Amino acid sequence: EQRIVVAGAGSAGIGVAQVLMQAMMEQGRTEEEAKKAFFIVDQDGLLGKDRSDTLSREQAAFARDEDGGLSLLDVVKKHKPVSFVDGKRVDSSYQHVLMDYLLGSFPLHLKMIS
């Protein structure tokens, strides 16, 4: 089961998520199944449907029913991604905490796009 966390909901993060989602659909997943694999996090936390009035159409497509507003670190802890896309510049001290958690908590293939 794919679980992909994207840090950054701007054009870079959303663009990468759209391309990956399309590839998943070409491999046989439905659009809904593919969307459920993504956890897009911006400065206000995980994109949630409760914020749909402030999200672009592209962002709203990835908004989740639950956990809206969860911090990046909390999303990683709860959903244990197999891939992580860094679509924004994360403050380096926060990035160290996140990477320490990722590398020490569970095996994963870390794919970072900066």
N, C-alpha and C positions, 0 to 999 in steps of 0.2 A: 504494500500500500504506500503510495507516494504521499509525503507530507513536505511541502516546500514553503519555507518562510522567506518572505521578501521584505527586507528592511528598506523602506522608502516607497512611497506611493505616488511619486512623480512620474514623468514620462518614461524614464529609464526603467524603474522598477515595474511599472504597469506594462510597459512594452515587452520586457523579458517574460513576465507572467503570461501575457497573451500568446507569445510565440510558443512557450512551453505547453500551454493549454491546448493550442492547436495541434502540436505534435502528439499529445496524449490522445486527442480525438482521432487523429489519423491512425493511431495504434488500436482503436476500437472502443475507447471510453466515450460515454455520452458527455454532452456539454456539462450537465449537472455533476456527474462523477468527477470530471476534470476540475471544475471550479472548486469542489470540496477539498481538493488536494492543497489549495493555496491559503496561506495565512499572510496577508499583506498588512504591514505595520508602518504607520507614519508617526509623526511627532506626538500625536494624540492617542496613540495606541493602535490596537488591532482594528481594522476597518470593520465596522458593524452597521447593520441595517438601521440602527437607531440614529445614525448620522447621515442617512441617505440624502437629506436636504442640503448638506454641505459638500457632498462628494460629486465628482464629475461622473458622467455616464460610464466611463471606462473603470473608474474606481468602484462605483456602485455595483458593477458586475461581479466584483470579488468580495463584497461586503458579506459578513457572516451573520447568522441569526443569533448566535450566542458568543459570549466573551468579548464583545465590542469594548474597546478601550483598554484591553489588557496590554501591559507593557511588553516590549520586545523580549526581555529576559523571561517574563512569566509565560509568554506564548511558547518560547523554546522549552521551558521546563515542563509545561503541561502537555504540549502536542508532540514533542520529541521529533523534530524534523529529520528527514534523511538528506535534505538539501537546504542550503542557506544562500540566498542571493543578496548581496550588499548593494542595493541600488541607490545608496546615499552615503554621505560621509558621516560616519558615526564618531562621536567624541571619543578620542583614543582611550581614555580611562574606562569608559563604559565598554568599549570594544574589548579591552583586556578581560574584564569581568565576564563578558559574554563568551569569549573564546575559551577562557579557563573552564567555564561550565560545560561548553560543548565538548571539549576535548577530554574532560575528566569524567563525564557522567555516563556516557554511553557511546558505543561504536557508531560512527557515521562516516559517510563519504562527504567530506566538506568541499563544496563547489562554490567558490566565491567569485563574483563578477563585480569588479569595481570600476 
